[in-house]
Each structure stands twice: as C-alpha cells, then as structure tokens.
Amino acid sequence: MDNSTLYYDAQYAQSDLANGYAELASAALLFYDIILTTGDEINFIWRKKVGLGSVLYLSARYGTQLQLIMDTVESIGNVSDTVFYVSGLISTFCFLLYVIGASGISCGRAYAVSSGNRLVMVVCVVLYASFIGINLPQFGISTYSEVGEVTWNQLFIASLVIDMILDAFVLGTTIYYTLRLRRSLKKTLFHRPQSTTELLTQQGALRFLIVFIWSLELSFLASISTSLYAGIDTDLYNPISSILIYRFFLQLREYSYGHAEYATKQSRPPSTMRFAEIPQYLSHAIINELGDGDLYRCAEEDIHADEKKCVLSGIYDKV
C-alpha cells in the first residue's frame, strides 16, 4: 500500500468522523427543540383536527429526527451489513418525509400568501414534484459500487440545485406579496402601520432567506468542490431548515387558533366530494392552514373598529 492510498484513507476517516460529529450536533439541536416546542405542538397539532398542514408539519419534524437516528446507527462501527443496509433504507425514507413536509409547507405558504395565484401554483407544483421525484431513485441505488456512488452523487447535486431554485422562488414570492401587503396597509390604516422589516419577519421571509442562502452554498460547493469535507454542513442544514419551517407553521397555528372565527370554520369531507371538486378543496385547505387568516383582513374592511387589532396582533417571530 503506497503513501497516497494511506493518506486518502486517513482523510476519508477524518471526514467520516467529522460527519458523525455533525450528525450528533444536529440530533442534540433537534431534541433540544423538542423540549422547547412540545407544549405548542400538543396545543396546536395533537389537540386539533388533523388537516393537510398537520400532516406536513409532522412529516417535516419527525422525518428529520428519524433520519438522524438512522444516520447515527449507520455511523456506529461493528454493525452487520444487514443492519447497515436497512438503516440506510429507513434513513432515505425519512429524508423523503422531511422533503415532503418541509418543502410542502414552503410551497403551500407561497401559494397561500399569493391568495391562490395560478402561476404560483403551477411553479410550486412543478418544483415540489421535481424535488420529490429526484430523491425517489435513491431507494434503488447502492453506493457500494463505483457506478452506484457516481449516480448517487449526481442525484444529490441535482437535488440540491432543485432545492435551491424552490427556496429562491418561495423567498421571492413571499417578499413580493409582503411588499404588496405593505402598500395596501399604508393606504388603508390611519396610524403608522407595521414596518417593512416587521412584515417580512412575520411573513417568514427571514426564515426563507436563511434556508435559501444555505441551500445556495451547498449546491455551489457540491458542484465545484472535490474535497471530502464538501457538503459536511448538509447534516446541519436539514434539521435547522426543518426547525425554521415547522416553527413558522406553529406560529401560524398559534395565531389562527387564537381566533374563534378560524376554529369554527367547517369544511366538507373529501370523501363526499366529486373528483373535480378535490383541487378546489385542496386550494382552500392550503390557504386556510398556511395563509394569514384574518390577520390583515381589517385593511379591507372596517378600519375604524379593527385597525389597532390588525396592526398589533401580528405573528411575532420567536426564532
């Protein structure tokens, strides 16, 4: 065995160790977040009627946690090939749950904040379906062979690029409609409305900006870098982006269920609908669960009675 091979093996071992530390740090962060948010989750998820938003929230939150647990099992030495293979499959499945949940909340929020704009809907559906579809083939790829490893790396880079495009679109849509909302509030409210910074924070733009910048960095490094340490922060990106997104959803729920008007809304069960009515039902469900509800409705209705309530009862950012 020559010196170059020994050097590569040493570098690979150090890279693997660094990835293990990143996974443990991510797991610690997620479990700490569980302690902080369990009360809100019980109040606004488990004690309420299950809807599309709840399913996406649970998928994003617990998919990430289960993936980290499986990745930790994989990184433990002296496990059998069967355990390693099964834990890898479960980890991939949990990652898909994270993708479905976190990206679903992001796309749903962009659609809701646009009040059901059809162009936004089409772009979100295409990006969302592409992001899920590019990750599905990972189930059938073995990284034990050289060909399998190359194919997996190509899919990984493509996944990062699509994720970056999706995050950029969600961020741009959120900022655009938030600025439109700002102009509307300035025209309808007599006293000083919320600042642009406050509105952008309440609408989740700051969270989406962090996620976008991070995904941009990951896709850029994965495309040009050949270092074993390239993309090592991916193990931190998934849980932190998940926390940012599902905490924002909890804040939406906290505001929405604080108003009896939202809690008493009833929707027709999907089982009693015709097939042609399902798209409209999904549209209403997304807007109701991921939109602003009555938060800014007073800008279009009775500003004399509700203007103070509208300005002061925003969804205050906690992260």
C-alpha positions, -999 to +999 in steps of 0.1 A: +000+000+000+016+033-011+017+066+008-011+082-014-035+054-005-027+057+032-032+095+030-065+091+013-077+066+038-067+089+067-085+118+051-116+097+045-116+085+081-113+122+093-142+132+070-163+104+083-156+113+119-165+150+111-198+139+096-205+119+126-199+149+149-222+170+126-250+144+129-247+142+167-248+180+169-279+181+147-296+154+169-288+174+200-303+205+185-334+187+174-340+171+207-335+204+225-361+219+202-385+191+211-383+202+247-390+238+238-419+232+214-437+201+227-463+223+245-471+242+214-472+210+194-497+194+218-519+225+218-519+233+181-514+200+164-525+170+185-555+186+202-568+200+169-585+184+139-559+167+116-555+186+083-531+189+055-509+214+074-507+190+104-496+161+081-469+183+065-457+195+099-454+160+114-436+148+083-411+176+084-404+174+121-403+137+127-389+127+094-358+147+102-354+132+137-358+096+125-333+102+097-307+115+122-313+084+144-308+061+114-277+080+102-262+077+137-268+039+136-250+038+103-220+057+117-216+032+146-188+008+139-191-030+140-227-033+127-237-060+103-242-054+066-279-061+070-283-035+098-263-010+078-284-016+047-318-015+065-308+016+084-298+032+051-332+025+035-351+038+066-329+069+066-337+075+029-374+071+035-372+095+065-354+120+043-383+118+018-407+125+046-386+156+055-387+167+019-424+162+016-431+180+048-407+210+048-409+217+010-447+212+012-450+239+039-428+262+020-447+258-013-480+259+004-471+291+022-460+307-011-494+297-027-513+309+004-496+343+006-503+348-031-540+342-023-542+313-047-524+328-077-524+302-105-489+309-118-475+305-083-495+272-080-481+258-113-445+267-104-448+253-069-463+220-081-436+216-107-407+223-083-423+203-055-429+173-077-394+176-092-378+178-058-396+147-046-390+128-078-353+134-079-349+119-044-370+088-051-344+069-071-321+069-041-340+038-028-327+017-057-291+029-057-263+011-039-233+031-031-211+000-026-202+001-063-183+028-081-212+033-106-237+035-078-217+061-059-213+083-090-250+081-098-259+089-062-236+119-062-252+132-094-287+128-080-275+145-048-262+176-067-294+177-088-315+176-056-295+205-041-300+226-072-337+220-074-339+227-036-321+260-042-345+270-070-375+261-049-362+281-019-355+311-042-390+310-056-406+308-022-385+336-009-392+358-040-429+351-038-431+359-001-411+392-004-432+403-034-466+398-018-454+411+015-444+444-002-478+445-019-494+440+015-473+468+029-485+492+003-521+481+009-518+487+047-503+521+042-533+532+021-559+518+045-547+524+080-548+559+096-519+555+120-484+541+113-486+505+100-461+479+107-427+485+091-415+465+061-390+447+083-417+436+108-440+424+080-411+405+063-403+388+096-439+379+103-444+365+068-414+342+072-392+359+047-362+360+071-365+322+076-368+315+039-338+338+033-316+317+057-328+285+040-321+299+005-286+312+013-276+279+029-290+258+000-272+281-024-239+274-006-245+237-006-253+234-043-224+256-052-198+237-032-212+203-042-209+213-079-173+226-079-155+211-048-138+177-048-129+179-011-142+151+012-154+178+035-176+195+009-212+194+019-204+184+055-229+210+067-257+192+049-262+172+082-269+206+099-288+221+070-317+196+070-326+198+107-321+236+110-342+243+079-368+219+092-369+238+126-372+272+109-400+260+087-421+240+111-417+266+139-432+291+114-461+268+109-466+266+147-467+304+148-494+304+121-514+279+141-509+299+173-524+330+157-551+312+138-564+291+167-563+322+189-594+334+170-627+316+173-636+325+138-609+303+124-616+274+148-652+273+139-647+270+101-660+238+088-650+221+055-668+195+035-652+160+040-632+149+009-650+115+009-682+132-001-667+152-030-666+145-066-632+142-082-635+175-099-640+193-066-608+180-050-584+206-064-607+234-051-608+217-017-570+214-016-567+251-026-589+262+002-572+239+027-538+252+019-549+289+021-568+283+053-540+264+070-509+282+057-523+316+050-527+346+072-564+340+080-579+372+094-546+388+103-548+417+078-585+415+068-592+448+085-571+465+059-600+459+035-630+461+060-638+483+089-605+501+097-622+523+124-631+493+146-602+469+138-572+489+128-554+487+161-561+450+165-548+444+129-515+462+134-507+449+169-518+412+166-492+400+141-474+367+142-444+377+162-412+358+152-397+338+181-366+324+164 
